[in-house]
């Protein structure tokens, strides 16, 4: 299942007009983060939004990985955002699991 949440966030920006302009970066990042939780892939654009979309999606992915660990003890490997953003949490998880 995939999403193209920027379609919605940019429609919101247009409807909100000038008074919503300052809120748009947070709205856009939040919409993408929430969409990342429930999708296998995401289409986004324009590329100028990467500075807010990538960190938001990485944080959402990290939260989902932490929930997965609590549920089944799985710790993602490699360059997963949880490992890159929260290495101390990953080490704590490994200790709890008995693998460190």
Buried (B, 14 or more C-beta within 10 A) or exposed (E): EEBEBBEBBBEBBEEBEEEEEEEBBEBBBBBBBBBBEEBEEBEBEEEEBEEBBBBBBBBBBBBBBBEBBEEEEEBBEEEBBBBEBBEEBBEEBEEEEEEE
